[in-house]
Amino acid sequence: MSTNERHEFPRWEELYQEAQIESMPWFNPELDEDLRIALDELGLKDGSALDLGTGPGTQAIELARRGFSMTATDLSAAAIARAQQRVGQDGLKIDWKQDDILDTCLDRQFDFIFDRGCFHVLPPERRQDYVRTVGELLKMGSYLFLKCFSRLQSGEQGPYRFTPEQIREIFGSQLKVISIKETVYQGTLKPLPQALFCVMQREM
């Protein structure tokens, strides 16, 4: 992939106004399996968390059910509105916010951030802005869990693809890269796309 290559993405607001949520490629009603394993391995059972680019809201909802104090953001106001509807009568308390991570209005820090699809659709020239902002939103010693498309995923349509080396290069100046594993991106596509699941930490 050329660093100058541009990918085209949907107009997110229109997409979430018009499309059926359950048919979206990234829709997964269960907690992301790689995140579940990481939380268990690190012994993270409570605290504040940010679901960045929440989309359908499923991950924020599942994390709230596990007892985390959740904030969930998305660029699309329609996505936030529809995610709120999914909570229904469960009584879960989630702070839903329409927000642009590249021009964020968030003014607090979190025990961890989960990004399951925001970073890999950002313009390449804004990646360092993302890294800097995410670093500022993490408490000292806290974690960023990042899932993005892997360079092993065939084709060039959709999200940008990354190698583990690229992730280390992009994030290494701000965060400690603890682990990167090849996995899959759970959703509605068959076969499931190839992905990287990255665990990073803001060092003390």
C-alpha positions as CSV (number, residue, x, y, z in Angstrom):
1,M,0.0,0.0,0.0
2,S,1.4,3.3,-1.0
3,T,1.5,5.9,1.8
4,N,-0.1,8.3,-0.6
5,E,-3.0,6.1,-1.5
6,R,-6.4,7.4,-0.5
7,H,-9.3,5.2,0.5
8,E,-12.9,6.2,0.1
9,F,-15.3,5.8,3.0
10,P,-19.1,6.2,3.4
11,R,-20.6,9.4,4.7
12,W,-21.0,8.1,8.2
13,E,-24.0,10.2,9.1
14,E,-26.0,9.2,6.0
15,L,-25.0,5.5,6.5
16,Y,-26.3,5.4,10.1
17,Q,-29.5,7.3,9.1
18,E,-30.3,4.9,6.3
19,A,-28.7,1.5,6.7
20,Q,-29.8,-1.5,8.7
21,I,-27.5,-1.7,11.7
22,E,-27.4,-5.5,11.8
23,S,-26.2,-5.7,8.2
24,M,-23.2,-3.5,8.7
25,P,-19.9,-5.3,8.1
26,W,-18.6,-4.5,11.6
27,F,-21.8,-5.4,13.5
28,N,-21.0,-7.8,16.4
29,P,-23.6,-8.2,19.2
30,E,-21.1,-9.9,21.5
31,L,-18.1,-8.4,23.2
32,D,-15.1,-8.6,20.9
33,E,-13.4,-11.9,21.8
34,D,-9.9,-10.4,21.7
35,L,-10.9,-7.6,24.0
36,R,-12.5,-10.1,26.4
37,I,-9.4,-12.1,26.6
38,A,-7.2,-9.1,27.1
39,L,-9.4,-7.7,29.9
40,D,-9.3,-11.1,31.7
41,E,-5.5,-11.5,31.3
42,L,-4.9,-8.0,32.7
43,G,-7.5,-8.4,35.4
44,L,-9.5,-5.4,34.4
45,K,-12.9,-5.8,35.9
46,D,-14.0,-2.2,36.6
47,G,-13.1,1.4,36.0
48,S,-13.8,4.0,33.3
49,A,-13.7,3.1,29.7
50,L,-14.1,4.9,26.3
51,D,-15.6,3.1,23.4
52,L,-14.1,5.1,20.5
53,G,-16.1,5.1,17.3
54,T,-18.9,3.1,19.0
55,G,-21.0,2.8,15.8
56,P,-23.9,0.4,16.7
57,G,-23.0,0.7,20.4
58,T,-22.7,-3.1,21.0
59,Q,-19.3,-3.0,22.5
60,A,-20.1,-0.2,24.9
61,I,-23.3,-2.0,26.0
62,E,-21.5,-5.3,26.6
63,L,-18.7,-3.5,28.6
64,A,-21.3,-1.7,30.7
65,R,-22.9,-5.0,31.4
66,R,-19.5,-6.2,32.7
67,G,-19.5,-3.3,35.2
68,F,-17.4,-0.7,33.5
69,S,-18.3,3.0,33.6
70,M,-18.8,3.7,29.9
71,T,-18.4,6.7,27.7
72,A,-19.2,5.9,24.0
73,T,-18.4,8.4,21.2
74,D,-19.0,8.5,17.4
75,L,-18.6,11.0,14.7
76,S,-22.1,10.3,13.6
77,A,-25.0,11.7,15.7
78,A,-27.3,9.2,14.0
79,A,-25.1,6.3,15.2
80,I,-25.2,7.6,18.7
81,A,-29.0,8.0,18.6
82,R,-29.5,4.5,17.3
83,A,-27.0,3.0,19.8
84,Q,-29.0,4.6,22.6
85,Q,-32.1,2.9,21.3
86,R,-30.4,-0.5,21.6
87,V,-30.0,-0.1,25.3
88,G,-33.7,-0.3,25.7
89,Q,-35.0,-1.0,29.2
90,D,-31.7,-2.6,30.4
91,G,-31.0,0.3,32.7
92,L,-27.4,0.5,31.7
93,K,-25.8,3.9,32.3
94,I,-23.7,4.9,29.3
95,D,-22.5,8.4,28.5
96,W,-23.2,8.7,24.8
97,K,-21.5,11.6,22.9
98,Q,-21.3,12.7,19.3
99,D,-17.6,13.6,19.0
100,D,-14.7,13.7,16.6
101,I,-11.6,12.2,18.1
102,L,-9.5,14.5,15.9
103,D,-11.2,17.6,17.4
104,T,-12.4,16.1,20.6
105,C,-14.5,17.8,23.3
106,L,-13.7,15.0,25.8
107,D,-12.2,16.5,28.9
108,R,-11.5,13.5,31.1
109,Q,-9.2,10.5,31.2
110,F,-10.0,6.8,31.1
111,D,-8.7,3.6,32.6
112,F,-8.8,2.1,29.1
113,I,-9.9,3.0,25.5
114,F,-11.2,0.5,23.0
115,D,-11.0,1.4,19.3
116,R,-12.6,-1.3,17.1
117,G,-12.8,0.6,13.8
118,C,-12.0,4.3,14.2
119,F,-8.2,4.5,13.7
120,H,-8.1,2.4,10.5
121,V,-10.4,4.8,8.6
122,L,-8.6,8.0,9.5
123,P,-6.6,10.0,6.9
124,P,-3.0,8.9,7.0
125,E,-1.8,12.5,7.7
126,R,-4.0,12.7,10.8
127,R,-2.7,9.5,12.5
128,Q,-0.2,11.3,14.7
129,D,-3.0,13.7,15.8
130,Y,-5.0,10.6,16.8
131,V,-2.0,9.1,18.7
132,R,-1.4,12.4,20.6
133,T,-5.1,12.8,21.5
134,V,-5.6,9.2,22.7
135,G,-2.4,9.5,24.8
136,E,-3.9,12.5,26.5
137,L,-7.2,10.7,27.2
138,L,-5.5,7.8,29.0
139,K,-4.6,7.9,32.6
140,M,-1.0,7.0,33.5
141,G,-0.6,3.3,33.3
142,S,-3.8,2.8,31.4
143,Y,-4.4,0.9,28.2
144,L,-5.4,1.4,24.5
145,F,-6.9,-1.7,22.9
146,L,-6.9,-1.2,19.2
147,K,-8.4,-3.5,16.5
148,C,-7.6,-2.6,12.9
149,F,-7.4,-4.3,9.5
150,S,-4.2,-6.4,9.0
151,R,-2.1,-6.1,5.9
152,L,-2.9,-9.8,5.5
153,Q,-6.4,-8.8,4.5
154,S,-6.7,-9.1,0.7
155,G,-7.9,-6.2,-1.5
156,E,-7.6,-2.5,-1.0
157,Q,-11.2,-1.5,-0.4
158,G,-12.5,-0.3,3.0
159,P,-10.2,0.4,5.9
160,Y,-6.5,0.9,5.7
161,R,-4.3,-2.1,6.4
162,F,-1.4,-2.3,8.8
163,T,1.5,-4.5,9.6
164,P,2.7,-4.9,13.3
165,E,5.8,-2.9,12.4
166,Q,3.7,0.0,11.1
167,I,1.7,0.0,14.4
168,R,4.9,0.1,16.4
169,E,6.2,3.0,14.3
170,I,3.0,5.0,14.5
171,F,2.3,4.6,18.2
172,G,5.7,3.9,19.7
173,S,6.6,7.5,20.4
174,Q,3.6,8.0,22.7
175,L,2.6,4.5,24.0
176,K,4.3,1.3,25.0
177,V,3.3,-1.4,22.6
178,I,2.8,-4.5,24.7
179,S,1.5,-6.9,22.2
180,I,0.1,-7.2,18.6
181,K,-1.6,-10.4,17.4
182,E,-3.0,-11.5,14.1
183,T,-6.7,-12.2,14.5
184,V,-10.0,-11.6,12.7
185,Y,-12.5,-8.8,12.7
186,Q,-15.8,-10.3,13.9
187,G,-18.8,-9.0,12.0
188,T,-21.1,-9.9,9.2
189,L,-18.6,-10.5,6.4
190,K,-17.7,-14.0,5.3
191,P,-14.9,-14.9,5.6
192,L,-14.1,-12.7,8.6
193,P,-11.5,-10.0,7.6
194,Q,-7.9,-10.4,8.9
195,A,-7.1,-8.0,11.7
196,L,-4.5,-6.9,14.2
197,F,-5.4,-6.7,17.9
198,C,-3.0,-4.3,19.7
199,V,-2.5,-3.7,23.4
200,M,-0.7,-0.5,24.3
201,Q,-0.1,1.3,27.5
202,R,0.5,4.9,28.6
203,E,3.6,4.4,30.8
204,M,3.8,5.8,34.3
